[in-house]
């Protein structure tokens, strides 16, 4: 059986799920509120690091003196030194909550990074060295509803040194994943394309948050497990 051209598959999906001039894209036609997904992911039992500590905000307060035009000019020195206060500020102004709204009994959150339908399928993670959020290097999930980190795993110093050898001192990794069901619940087969759309918004928000502190933000095409 011949292998299908991957680009042809992408184009077919795009054509199949886009709005047309004479009709909307296919959809269920209604929302099943009984199965509405939770917009916030939680890990019960995980060690939690509170990023809402006022002292963290004070230590990272150099961003408050930055003008909008400054975001497009890289300073000679970072405005905020690496560490937990910097990570807290980076996440707050890229993936954090910006407001809560309410209409009648319904209450919902708005976030810094835009999302189609405000469904927010994108989840953020950071990989930090030892002494930043815990005694050992580890992977942390960002919980925007509480502005906190949930530890997902820890690893030894040797593994961290090997993995991060190609990065500058003080650097850390930030990762994004998608929970497609949050989009599929409303958009059906269009969910995948909207998840990609939202990832783009999140990447742009991360770039702006990094610029806020005078950091360099680089996209990493792949990273060894």
Secondary structure as GFF3:
##gff-version 3
##sequence-region A 1 225
A	DSSP	alpha_helix	6	17	.	.	.	ID=ss1
A	DSSP	three_ten_helix	33	35	.	.	.	ID=ss2
A	DSSP	beta_strand	48	50	.	.	.	ID=ss3
A	DSSP	alpha_helix	54	59	.	.	.	ID=ss4
A	DSSP	three_ten_helix	61	65	.	.	.	ID=ss5
A	DSSP	three_ten_helix	68	72	.	.	.	ID=ss6
A	DSSP	alpha_helix	84	92	.	.	.	ID=ss7
A	DSSP	beta_strand	97	103	.	.	.	ID=ss8
A	DSSP	beta_strand	106	111	.	.	.	ID=ss9
A	DSSP	three_ten_helix	116	118	.	.	.	ID=ss10
A	DSSP	beta_strand	122	128	.	.	.	ID=ss11
A	DSSP	beta_strand	138	143	.	.	.	ID=ss12
A	DSSP	beta_strand	148	154	.	.	.	ID=ss13
A	DSSP	alpha_helix	157	163	.	.	.	ID=ss14
A	DSSP	beta_strand	173	178	.	.	.	ID=ss15
A	DSSP	alpha_helix	180	187	.	.	.	ID=ss16
A	DSSP	three_ten_helix	188	190	.	.	.	ID=ss17
A	DSSP	alpha_helix	191	212	.	.	.	ID=ss18
###
